[in-house]
Amino acid sequence: MDCAGCASKISGAVGRMPGVTDVKVSMIGESLSATLSGGETTKAALEKQVKALGYTIKESAHKSVAAPRIGSCCDHDHGKHDQDHKGHDHSGHDHSSKAKGHGPTQSPADKGHGLPGHVHEGVPAGVSWYQTGKGRLVIVTGALLAAAWAVMFLAGEQLATWAFIAACLIGLAPVARRAFAAARAGMVFTIEMLMTIAAIGALFINAAEEAALVVFLFAVGEVLEGVAATRARASIKALGDLVPTRAVVISDTGATREADAATLPVGQMVLVRPGDRIPADGAIVEGVSSIDEAPVTGESVPKSKGVGEGVFAGSINIDAALKVRVTRAAADNTIARIIRLVEEAQEAKAPTERFIDRFSRIYMPAIVGIALLVVLVPPLMFGGEWSTWIYRGLALLLIGCPCALVISVPASIASSLSAGAKRGLLMKGGVVMENAAHTQFVAFDKTGTLTVGRPAVTDVVTISGSEADTIAVAAGIEQGSSHPLAEAILAHAKTSNIAARAAAGSRAIPGKGVTADVEGKPAYVSSPRHAAELGAWTDEARARAEVLEKDGKTAVAIIHGGMLLGLIAMRDEPREDAKAAIAELKDLGIRSIMLTGDNARTGAAIARSLGMEHRAELMPDDKVTEIKKLAARDGIVMVGDGINDAPALAAATVGVAMGSGTQVALETADAALLRSSVTDVPRMIRLARATMGNIRTNITVALGLKAVFLVTSVFGYTGLWVAILADTGATVLVTLNALRLLAFNPDTKA
C-alpha cells in the first residue's frame, strides 16, 4: 500500500462484504485484520476481494487463519519477493482475520524475529522500484510512449495515433481493472475510475497522444508514492533491525551455544559480550557494565547497570560480559511493543484527518458533477464545440482527484510517529498529536516525575559535634535498614567517604525514629518531637529545623550519649533537567503546574525552585478533579509515572507516562517518554506542533494547486497532461514535505 487512499479503499471494499466487521487496515504495517461471522463471507472471498483491488496478499505464518500482509497494488506477480511476517499476537489487538470455528495456532518463528513490521513488502528488501509491478508498468508505458513518438517522427501522425492508442490501452489496463473492481465493491468514485474515464474519453475525442502521456504520468506518480511510503516504513523497519538475530545462550551446565534470538523463552540465561547488542529484554544476573540505550530510548549517555537491573533488547553492552535472564519473549520486548504501538497509532485518526476524509467523500462526487456540467452546459446552452468542452471536462476530472489532499495528513503523522519513536517519544496517533500541539497547560506529578523519587541528604547541620561525627553515628544506627531515609543517610556517608561507627542492637521506635548502641552509648536518629522528649532538643536546633522545613526538607536529629550532635536534612530533590524543562515550556507559551499529595510546605518549596505553579495535599481523586477542571477550560497534558497516576492520566486531554519502557508506561497512557527525562515533554510538544504545521502546509499546497488548475482547466489554459502532472506533482510535494519530519530534531528550540 502506498498511501492512506490505498488503506481506505481496501477498508471500504472489505467492510461492505456481508458478515465482515472490525476491519482494520494499517498502511505502515501493511496488514489487514477483520472478523468474519455467520459464514456469509469466507476467508477466500475476502482475499479474492483484496486481490481484485490490485494488491498482493500473504497470510501471516503466525496464525491458522488469515492475517494478511498487503503489498503494493499491481504487484500481482511478485509473490517471489514476499517475506514472512510474524503476526501481532497481543491482547486486544489481534491482527488476524477471524473466521468462525477457527482459532490461532503456533508456528515456527519467522524472519521477523517476533517483531511486527520487521520486514515490509511494499518494496521488499533488496528489490528496487523497477522490479515491482508498478515499476515495470512505468517502464513499459514509457517505452511504448517513446516508441509512439518515434513512429510519429518516422512514419507520420496517422500511424503514430494507433501507437499512442496502444500505449494508452496497455498502460490503462491494470488501472481500469482496479477501478471496476472497486466499483463492484461499491466504491465508484476512485482515482482509478476518474483516470480510466479521462483516458478513454480522450481517445474518443482524438487526443490519443495526451491520453498515453496521462497514463504514463499517472504510473510515475504511483511509483513515487510507493517509494515515499517505503521510506516512511524504513524508519520503523530500522527499529526491528536493532534486535540481533542470534544470541549466546547458557545451559544449566554452564555451556554456551548460539541460538535464534526469536526463540528465546522467558527465564533463559544469555551471555552478552562487550560490543554485543542485547538480544532480549531481561535482567542482569551477573556482571556490571555500561549500557548504551540510545537505540531504544534515545538516551545519549550510557548507563552503568549491575545485578538485578533491567536491560532492553537492542541496547549495546559496552564494557564487560554480562549474564542476562530473559524476562520477555521476542514478540513482547520493548522494541516490538514500540513498533506495534506506532503501527496501531496510524489507525487513530486526528480530527483534521477525519474531517478531510468526510470532505473527500463529498468532494469527489461534486467534482464529477461539475465536470459533467462543464461538458454539457456550454454545448447545449451556448453552442460550444463538444470536443473542446469534453476535453476540458476530462481535464477537470483529473485535476479534481483528491489524492494529495487525502494523503496530506496521514503522511505527516506517519513520519512524525516514526521520528518520535526513534527518539523515545511515543504518541498514540493523530488525535494525541493534534491535542498535544494545541495544549496550553501541562500538569506534572511530583514524586518520580519532577523529582528523583527517593530522598537525598541536602544539609548536615552541626550542633555539638562535627559533621563527620554526625554522619558516622547516623550511618552506624541505620546500617542494614531499607527505609528510604536510612538509605539516603547511608548513601551520603558512602559518597562522603565517612565510615559508619560500629553499632549494636539497632531497632525502630514506631513513629519516632531508630535507636542503637554506638560505642557503648545509646544513640538515636529521631524526629524533632522525640528529641525533645529525650531532653536533647535546643532552641538553636529548633530554629535551624524550622528553616530547613520551610524549604520542604525533612530534618532528623542525631543524638549520641544524650547529646545532640546535629541535624541531617533530606528531600526528594528535583531531577537535574526539571528546571530546564519548565523553562522550555514557558518559552513555548505553556503554563506548568505541579500536582502533589505531599504537604503544602514541601510542594511550595519544590515548585518555587522550578518556577512553576502547584497544588499540594491532593489525594488521587483530588488530582482527577483538578485535572478535569483544567481540561474543561484549556485542554491539558498530564505527565506522570504511569502507575500511581493512572486516573489523572486518563482524565487529562493527553496523558503522558514517563518510564523507560515499562509495560504500564507504554500501554496505559496516550503517550510515553521512554527516557524518563522531563525535557522530553517540551520535545514532544515541539514535534507535535511541527507536525501540525507540516499538515497545514500540505493542505494549503494540495488545495492551492487544485484551485489554480481547476480554473485554468475550465478556461482551457491547461490540458490533460498538465492536469495529471499537477495532481501527481501535488501528491509528490505533500509526501516529500511529510517525509521531512523524519529528520526533524525536537531539540531545536526555535
MOWO-V369723 format. One record per residue. N is the residue number from 1. PSI is psi in whole degrees, -180 to 180 (999 if undefined). Layout:
BEGIN
<<N,PSI> <N,PSI>>
END
This chain:
BEGIN
<<1,138> <2,-20> <3,177> <4,-28> <5,-38> <6,-47> <7,-42> <8,-39> <9,-47> <10,-46> <11,-43> <12,-43> <13,-44> <14,-39> <15,-23> <16,-10> <17,141> <18,135> <19,8> <20,124> <21,173> <22,44> <23,127> <24,126> <25,124> <26,117> <27,-43> <28,-44> <29,-11> <30,46> <31,154> <32,132> <33,145> <34,159> <35,126> <36,128> <37,153> <38,-4> <39,8> <40,-34> <41,128> <42,165> <43,-39> <44,-40> <45,-39> <46,-46> <47,-39> <48,-40> <49,-45> <50,-42> <51,-33> <52,-29> <53,-9> <54,24> <55,143> <56,159> <57,136> <58,126> <59,140> <60,142> <61,-10> <62,-8> <63,158> <64,-13> <65,171> <66,125> <67,68> <68,139> <69,136> <70,124> <71,-180> <72,146> <73,154> <74,4> <75,38> <76,-36> <77,29> <78,30> <79,-28> <80,-17> <81,-6> <82,142> <83,150> <84,149> <85,142> <86,137> <87,167> <88,93> <89,83> <90,152> <91,130> <92,-10> <93,62> <94,100> <95,69> <96,149> <97,129> <98,116> <99,143> <100,132> <101,-5> <102,152> <103,162> <104,147> <105,156> <106,151> <107,166> <108,154> <109,147> <110,-172> <111,-7> <112,-5> <113,34> <114,4> <115,120> <116,138> <117,9> <118,-36> <119,136> <120,157> <121,-11> <122,-58> <123,94> <124,159> <125,131> <126,2> <127,120> <128,163> <129,-35> <130,-7> <131,-6> <132,167> <133,-44> <134,-39> <135,-43> <136,-33> <137,-41> <138,-46> <139,-45> <140,-49> <141,-37> <142,-42> <143,-41> <144,-40> <145,-44> <146,-40> <147,-39> <148,-41> <149,-38> <150,-42> <151,-40> <152,-41> <153,-30> <154,-34> <155,1> <156,165> <157,-32> <158,-48> <159,-35> <160,-33> <161,-44> <162,-34> <163,-41> <164,-39> <165,-44> <166,-44> <167,-42> <168,-49> <169,-40> <170,-44> <171,-29> <172,-22> <173,-52> <174,-32> <175,-46> <176,-38> <177,-43> <178,-37> <179,-46> <180,-30> <181,-42> <182,-39> <183,-41> <184,-28> <185,2> <186,6> <187,92> <188,-40> <189,76> <190,162> <191,-36> <192,-39> <193,-44> <194,-40> <195,-44> <196,-46> <197,-45> <198,-44> <199,-45> <200,-40> <201,-40> <202,-36> <203,-39> <204,-25> <205,23> <206,37> <207,52> <208,-39> <209,-47> <210,-36> <211,-44> <212,-40> <213,-40> <214,-44> <215,-42> <216,-46> <217,-36> <218,-43> <219,-40> <220,-44> <221,-40> <222,-38> <223,-43> <224,-39> <225,-41> <226,-42> <227,-42> <228,-43> <229,-38> <230,-38> <231,-40> <232,-39> <233,-26> <234,-36> <235,-32> <236,-42> <237,-37> <238,-33> <239,-45> <240,-33> <241,-14> <242,-30> <243,125> <244,152> <245,-21> <246,153> <247,151> <248,108> <249,150> <250,124> <251,174> <252,-26> <253,-5> <254,-6> <255,151> <256,150> <257,159> <258,146> <259,164> <260,123> <261,-27> <262,-16> <263,4> <264,122> <265,159> <266,134> <267,-15> <268,138> <269,134> <270,152> <271,127> <272,111> <273,161> <274,133> <275,-13> <276,152> <277,142> <278,128> <279,-11> <280,158> <281,135> <282,-171> <283,139> <284,129> <285,-14> <286,130> <287,160> <288,132> <289,160> <290,134> <291,125> <292,107> <293,8> <294,-40> <295,-26> <296,-50> <297,-13> <298,-1> <299,119> <300,-23> <301,122> <302,148> <303,139> <304,125> <305,147> <306,-162> <307,132> <308,-14> <309,148> <310,150> <311,156> <312,144> <313,137> <314,-19> <315,164> <316,128> <317,127> <318,-51> <319,-54> <320,162> <321,142> <322,145> <323,126> <324,134> <325,126> <326,129> <327,-13> <328,141> <329,161> <330,-40> <331,-10> <332,15> <333,172> <334,-45> <335,-41> <336,-41> <337,-35> <338,-48> <339,-44> <340,-43> <341,-40> <342,-43> <343,-43> <344,-29> <345,-23> <346,-27> <347,-19> <348,91> <349,141> <350,156> <351,-39> <352,-43> <353,-40> <354,-38> <355,-44> <356,-37> <357,-46> <358,-41> <359,-42> <360,-34> <361,-29> <362,-38> <363,-45> <364,-53> <365,-34> <366,-43> <367,-42> <368,-42> <369,-43> <370,-43> <371,-40> <372,-41> <373,-39> <374,-37> <375,-40> <376,-42> <377,-53> <378,-46> <379,-40> <380,-36> <381,-27> <382,8> <383,23> <384,162> <385,128> <386,-47> <387,-38> <388,-47> <389,-28> <390,-44> <391,-45> <392,-36> <393,-39> <394,-40> <395,-39> <396,-38> <397,-45> <398,-46> <399,-23> <400,-7> <401,131> <402,20> <403,-52> <404,-39> <405,-43> <406,-37> <407,-12> <408,-39> <409,-55> <410,-32> <411,-41> <412,-44> <413,-41> <414,-44> <415,-41> <416,-43> <417,-39> <418,-44> <419,-41> <420,-42> <421,-36> <422,-21> <423,15> <424,19> <425,110> <426,122> <427,132> <428,67> <429,173> <430,-32> <431,-47> <432,-44> <433,-44> <434,-41> <435,-40> <436,-37> <437,-31> <438,-5> <439,148> <440,3> <441,131> <442,126> <443,140> <444,138> <445,153> <446,-66> <447,122> <448,-9> <449,-64> <450,-27> <451,169> <452,-32> <453,1> <454,145> <455,153> <456,150> <457,127> <458,-32> <459,145> <460,114> <461,120> <462,140> <463,-58> <464,-3> <465,179> <466,166> <467,-41> <468,-43> <469,-43> <470,-46> <471,-42> <472,-43> <473,-45> <474,-42> <475,-37> <476,-43> <477,-39> <478,-1> <479,132> <480,-8> <481,146> <482,9> <483,140> <484,-41> <485,-38> <486,-44> <487,-36> <488,-43> <489,-44> <490,-40> <491,-39> <492,-39> <493,-40> <494,-47> <495,-24> <496,1> <497,42> <498,121> <499,138> <500,141> <501,150> <502,131> <503,154> <504,151> <505,35> <506,135> <507,153> <508,145> <509,103> <510,128> <511,-1> <512,-35> <513,-150> <514,145> <515,155> <516,166> <517,119> <518,117> <519,39> <520,1> <521,144> <522,137> <523,153> <524,142> <525,106> <526,165> <527,157> <528,-38> <529,-42> <530,-35> <531,-38> <532,-39> <533,-33> <534,-7> <535,16> <536,0> <537,137> <538,166> <539,-38> <540,-44> <541,-40> <542,-45> <543,-43> <544,-38> <545,-39> <546,-40> <547,-44> <548,-42> <549,-28> <550,-26> <551,13> <552,22> <553,151> <554,121> <555,134> <556,148> <557,138> <558,114> <559,135> <560,120> <561,36> <562,1> <563,135> <564,108> <565,-39> <566,-172> <567,142> <568,124> <569,139> <570,152> <571,147> <572,101> <573,150> <574,149> <575,154> <576,-33> <577,1> <578,-46> <579,-41> <580,-38> <581,-43> <582,-39> <583,-40> <584,-40> <585,-40> <586,-40> <587,-28> <588,0> <589,23> <590,131> <591,147> <592,142> <593,139> <594,130> <595,124> <596,150> <597,-2> <598,169> <599,159> <600,-38> <601,-45> <602,-44> <603,-44> <604,-40> <605,-45> <606,-46> <607,-41> <608,-41> <609,-25> <610,-12> <611,47> <612,167> <613,165> <614,157> <615,126> <616,172> <617,43> <618,127> <619,164> <620,-41> <621,-27> <622,-38> <623,-43> <624,-43> <625,-44> <626,-43> <627,-44> <628,-39> <629,-45> <630,-39> <631,-36> <632,-28> <633,-51> <634,-13> <635,138> <636,143> <637,128> <638,129> <639,123> <640,-176> <641,0> <642,1> <643,-73> <644,-20> <645,14> <646,-44> <647,-42> <648,-38> <649,-40> <650,-32> <651,-23> <652,160> <653,-44> <654,118> <655,125> <656,122> <657,131> <658,127> <659,132> <660,72> <661,13> <662,153> <663,-43> <664,-46> <665,-36> <666,-26> <667,-12> <668,-27> <669,174> <670,-26> <671,159> <672,142> <673,105> <674,-24> <675,-8> <676,38> <677,130> <678,-31> <679,-13> <680,-17> <681,-54> <682,-30> <683,-43> <684,-42> <685,-38> <686,-41> <687,-42> <688,-43> <689,-40> <690,-38> <691,-46> <692,-35> <693,-41> <694,-41> <695,-44> <696,-41> <697,-44> <698,-45> <699,-41> <700,-46> <701,-47> <702,-51> <703,-35> <704,-47> <705,-39> <706,-49> <707,-45> <708,-50> <709,-22> <710,-44> <711,-47> <712,-31> <713,-42> <714,-39> <715,6> <716,12> <717,-27> <718,146> <719,-163> <720,-48> <721,-34> <722,-37> <723,-49> <724,-33> <725,-39> <726,-42> <727,-48> <728,-43> <729,-42> <730,-41> <731,-45> <732,-41> <733,-48> <734,-33> <735,-46> <736,-39> <737,-41> <738,-39> <739,-19> <740,-28> <741,-22> <742,-27> <743,7> <744,135> <745,106> <746,-7> <747,-19> <748,124> <749,-1> <750,999>>
END
